[in-house]
């Protein structure tokens, strides 16, 4: 059985995929995995281009809310 993951912002699914594929991306978006200039470049060159913006994001597994994080202006 495939577990579906989603990252949502402002009630809209921005990314979705199979289990394990999105947790690293979620952690990147909230500044857990990367910091400083690298974080800002990640947001500018990747996150904003796929539809994310600063503010609250939510990580779901099979439609269950697992974690809430914030895309910050500084990490």
MODELLER restraints for C-alpha pairs under 7 A, 6 or more apart:
rsr = mdl.restraints
at = mdl.atoms
rsr.add(forms.Gaussian(group=physical.xy_distance, feature=features.Distance(at['CA:2:A'], at['CA:18:A']), mean=6.57, stdev=0.5))
rsr.add(forms.Gaussian(group=physical.xy_distance, feature=features.Distance(at['CA:3:A'], at['CA:18:A']), mean=5.81, stdev=0.5))
rsr.add(forms.Gaussian(group=physical.xy_distance, feature=features.Distance(at['CA:3:A'], at['CA:19:A']), mean=5.12, stdev=0.5))
rsr.add(forms.Gaussian(group=physical.xy_distance, feature=features.Distance(at['CA:3:A'], at['CA:61:A']), mean=6.74, stdev=0.5))
rsr.add(forms.Gaussian(group=physical.xy_distance, feature=features.Distance(at['CA:3:A'], at['CA:62:A']), mean=5.94, stdev=0.5))
rsr.add(forms.Gaussian(group=physical.xy_distance, feature=features.Distance(at['CA:4:A'], at['CA:17:A']), mean=5.77, stdev=0.5))
rsr.add(forms.Gaussian(group=physical.xy_distance, feature=features.Distance(at['CA:4:A'], at['CA:18:A']), mean=4.81, stdev=0.5))
rsr.add(forms.Gaussian(group=physical.xy_distance, feature=features.Distance(at['CA:4:A'], at['CA:19:A']), mean=5.68, stdev=0.5))
rsr.add(forms.Gaussian(group=physical.xy_distance, feature=features.Distance(at['CA:4:A'], at['CA:61:A']), mean=5.70, stdev=0.5))
rsr.add(forms.Gaussian(group=physical.xy_distance, feature=features.Distance(at['CA:4:A'], at['CA:62:A']), mean=5.12, stdev=0.5))
rsr.add(forms.Gaussian(group=physical.xy_distance, feature=features.Distance(at['CA:5:A'], at['CA:16:A']), mean=5.53, stdev=0.5))
rsr.add(forms.Gaussian(group=physical.xy_distance, feature=features.Distance(at['CA:5:A'], at['CA:17:A']), mean=5.39, stdev=0.5))
rsr.add(forms.Gaussian(group=physical.xy_distance, feature=features.Distance(at['CA:5:A'], at['CA:18:A']), mean=5.83, stdev=0.5))
rsr.add(forms.Gaussian(group=physical.xy_distance, feature=features.Distance(at['CA:5:A'], at['CA:19:A']), mean=5.80, stdev=0.5))
rsr.add(forms.Gaussian(group=physical.xy_distance, feature=features.Distance(at['CA:5:A'], at['CA:22:A']), mean=6.56, stdev=0.5))
rsr.add(forms.Gaussian(group=physical.xy_distance, feature=features.Distance(at['CA:5:A'], at['CA:60:A']), mean=5.49, stdev=0.5))
rsr.add(forms.Gaussian(group=physical.xy_distance, feature=features.Distance(at['CA:5:A'], at['CA:61:A']), mean=4.50, stdev=0.5))
rsr.add(forms.Gaussian(group=physical.xy_distance, feature=features.Distance(at['CA:5:A'], at['CA:62:A']), mean=6.24, stdev=0.5))
rsr.add(forms.Gaussian(group=physical.xy_distance, feature=features.Distance(at['CA:6:A'], at['CA:13:A']), mean=6.44, stdev=0.5))
rsr.add(forms.Gaussian(group=physical.xy_distance, feature=features.Distance(at['CA:6:A'], at['CA:15:A']), mean=5.64, stdev=0.5))
rsr.add(forms.Gaussian(group=physical.xy_distance, feature=features.Distance(at['CA:6:A'], at['CA:16:A']), mean=4.26, stdev=0.5))
rsr.add(forms.Gaussian(group=physical.xy_distance, feature=features.Distance(at['CA:6:A'], at['CA:17:A']), mean=6.61, stdev=0.5))
rsr.add(forms.Gaussian(group=physical.xy_distance, feature=features.Distance(at['CA:6:A'], at['CA:59:A']), mean=5.86, stdev=0.5))
rsr.add(forms.Gaussian(group=physical.xy_distance, feature=features.Distance(at['CA:6:A'], at['CA:60:A']), mean=5.08, stdev=0.5))
rsr.add(forms.Gaussian(group=physical.xy_distance, feature=features.Distance(at['CA:6:A'], at['CA:61:A']), mean=6.58, stdev=0.5))
rsr.add(forms.Gaussian(group=physical.xy_distance, feature=features.Distance(at['CA:7:A'], at['CA:13:A']), mean=5.93, stdev=0.5))
rsr.add(forms.Gaussian(group=physical.xy_distance, feature=features.Distance(at['CA:7:A'], at['CA:14:A']), mean=5.92, stdev=0.5))
rsr.add(forms.Gaussian(group=physical.xy_distance, feature=features.Distance(at['CA:7:A'], at['CA:15:A']), mean=5.29, stdev=0.5))
rsr.add(forms.Gaussian(group=physical.xy_distance, feature=features.Distance(at['CA:7:A'], at['CA:16:A']), mean=6.44, stdev=0.5))
rsr.add(forms.Gaussian(group=physical.xy_distance, feature=features.Distance(at['CA:7:A'], at['CA:57:A']), mean=6.79, stdev=0.5))
rsr.add(forms.Gaussian(group=physical.xy_distance, feature=features.Distance(at['CA:7:A'], at['CA:58:A']), mean=5.57, stdev=0.5))
rsr.add(forms.Gaussian(group=physical.xy_distance, feature=features.Distance(at['CA:7:A'], at['CA:59:A']), mean=4.70, stdev=0.5))
rsr.add(forms.Gaussian(group=physical.xy_distance, feature=features.Distance(at['CA:7:A'], at['CA:60:A']), mean=6.35, stdev=0.5))
rsr.add(forms.Gaussian(group=physical.xy_distance, feature=features.Distance(at['CA:8:A'], at['CA:14:A']), mean=5.46, stdev=0.5))
rsr.add(forms.Gaussian(group=physical.xy_distance, feature=features.Distance(at['CA:8:A'], at['CA:57:A']), mean=5.67, stdev=0.5))
rsr.add(forms.Gaussian(group=physical.xy_distance, feature=features.Distance(at['CA:8:A'], at['CA:58:A']), mean=5.17, stdev=0.5))
rsr.add(forms.Gaussian(group=physical.xy_distance, feature=features.Distance(at['CA:8:A'], at['CA:59:A']), mean=6.61, stdev=0.5))
rsr.add(forms.Gaussian(group=physical.xy_distance, feature=features.Distance(at['CA:9:A'], at['CA:56:A']), mean=6.47, stdev=0.5))
rsr.add(forms.Gaussian(group=physical.xy_distance, feature=features.Distance(at['CA:9:A'], at['CA:57:A']), mean=4.72, stdev=0.5))
rsr.add(forms.Gaussian(group=physical.xy_distance, feature=features.Distance(at['CA:9:A'], at['CA:58:A']), mean=6.44, stdev=0.5))
rsr.add(forms.Gaussian(group=physical.xy_distance, feature=features.Distance(at['CA:14:A'], at['CA:51:A']), mean=6.42, stdev=0.5))
rsr.add(forms.Gaussian(group=physical.xy_distance, feature=features.Distance(at['CA:27:A'], at['CA:33:A']), mean=5.87, stdev=0.5))
rsr.add(forms.Gaussian(group=physical.xy_distance, feature=features.Distance(at['CA:28:A'], at['CA:34:A']), mean=5.98, stdev=0.5))
rsr.add(forms.Gaussian(group=physical.xy_distance, feature=features.Distance(at['CA:29:A'], at['CA:71:A']), mean=5.76, stdev=0.5))
rsr.add(forms.Gaussian(group=physical.xy_distance, feature=features.Distance(at['CA:30:A'], at['CA:69:A']), mean=5.85, stdev=0.5))
rsr.add(forms.Gaussian(group=physical.xy_distance, feature=features.Distance(at['CA:30:A'], at['CA:70:A']), mean=5.42, stdev=0.5))
rsr.add(forms.Gaussian(group=physical.xy_distance, feature=features.Distance(at['CA:30:A'], at['CA:71:A']), mean=4.90, stdev=0.5))
rsr.add(forms.Gaussian(group=physical.xy_distance, feature=features.Distance(at['CA:30:A'], at['CA:72:A']), mean=6.82, stdev=0.5))
rsr.add(forms.Gaussian(group=physical.xy_distance, feature=features.Distance(at['CA:31:A'], at['CA:39:A']), mean=6.60, stdev=0.5))
rsr.add(forms.Gaussian(group=physical.xy_distance, feature=features.Distance(at['CA:31:A'], at['CA:75:A']), mean=5.48, stdev=0.5))
rsr.add(forms.Gaussian(group=physical.xy_distance, feature=features.Distance(at['CA:35:A'], at['CA:75:A']), mean=5.13, stdev=0.5))
rsr.add(forms.Gaussian(group=physical.xy_distance, feature=features.Distance(at['CA:36:A'], at['CA:74:A']), mean=6.94, stdev=0.5))
rsr.add(forms.Gaussian(group=physical.xy_distance, feature=features.Distance(at['CA:36:A'], at['CA:75:A']), mean=5.72, stdev=0.5))
rsr.add(forms.Gaussian(group=physical.xy_distance, feature=features.Distance(at['CA:39:A'], at['CA:75:A']), mean=6.80, stdev=0.5))
rsr.add(forms.Gaussian(group=physical.xy_distance, feature=features.Distance(at['CA:54:A'], at['CA:71:A']), mean=4.87, stdev=0.5))
rsr.add(forms.Gaussian(group=physical.xy_distance, feature=features.Distance(at['CA:54:A'], at['CA:72:A']), mean=5.87, stdev=0.5))
rsr.add(forms.Gaussian(group=physical.xy_distance, feature=features.Distance(at['CA:54:A'], at['CA:73:A']), mean=6.78, stdev=0.5))
rsr.add(forms.Gaussian(group=physical.xy_distance, feature=features.Distance(at['CA:55:A'], at['CA:70:A']), mean=5.19, stdev=0.5))
rsr.add(forms.Gaussian(group=physical.xy_distance, feature=features.Distance(at['CA:55:A'], at['CA:71:A']), mean=5.06, stdev=0.5))
rsr.add(forms.Gaussian(group=physical.xy_distance, feature=features.Distance(at['CA:55:A'], at['CA:72:A']), mean=6.64, stdev=0.5))
rsr.add(forms.Gaussian(group=physical.xy_distance, feature=features.Distance(at['CA:56:A'], at['CA:68:A']), mean=6.97, stdev=0.5))
rsr.add(forms.Gaussian(group=physical.xy_distance, feature=features.Distance(at['CA:56:A'], at['CA:69:A']), mean=5.72, stdev=0.5))
rsr.add(forms.Gaussian(group=physical.xy_distance, feature=features.Distance(at['CA:56:A'], at['CA:70:A']), mean=4.42, stdev=0.5))
rsr.add(forms.Gaussian(group=physical.xy_distance, feature=features.Distance(at['CA:56:A'], at['CA:71:A']), mean=6.32, stdev=0.5))
rsr.add(forms.Gaussian(group=physical.xy_distance, feature=features.Distance(at['CA:57:A'], at['CA:68:A']), mean=5.85, stdev=0.5))
rsr.add(forms.Gaussian(group=physical.xy_distance, feature=features.Distance(at['CA:57:A'], at['CA:69:A']), mean=5.35, stdev=0.5))
rsr.add(forms.Gaussian(group=physical.xy_distance, feature=features.Distance(at['CA:57:A'], at['CA:70:A']), mean=5.88, stdev=0.5))
rsr.add(forms.Gaussian(group=physical.xy_distance, feature=features.Distance(at['CA:58:A'], at['CA:65:A']), mean=6.96, stdev=0.5))
rsr.add(forms.Gaussian(group=physical.xy_distance, feature=features.Distance(at['CA:58:A'], at['CA:67:A']), mean=5.88, stdev=0.5))
rsr.add(forms.Gaussian(group=physical.xy_distance, feature=features.Distance(at['CA:58:A'], at['CA:68:A']), mean=4.54, stdev=0.5))
rsr.add(forms.Gaussian(group=physical.xy_distance, feature=features.Distance(at['CA:58:A'], at['CA:69:A']), mean=6.34, stdev=0.5))
rsr.add(forms.Gaussian(group=physical.xy_distance, feature=features.Distance(at['CA:59:A'], at['CA:65:A']), mean=6.09, stdev=0.5))
rsr.add(forms.Gaussian(group=physical.xy_distance, feature=features.Distance(at['CA:59:A'], at['CA:66:A']), mean=5.64, stdev=0.5))
rsr.add(forms.Gaussian(group=physical.xy_distance, feature=features.Distance(at['CA:59:A'], at['CA:67:A']), mean=5.19, stdev=0.5))
rsr.add(forms.Gaussian(group=physical.xy_distance, feature=features.Distance(at['CA:59:A'], at['CA:68:A']), mean=6.32, stdev=0.5))
rsr.add(forms.Gaussian(group=physical.xy_distance, feature=features.Distance(at['CA:60:A'], at['CA:66:A']), mean=5.33, stdev=0.5))
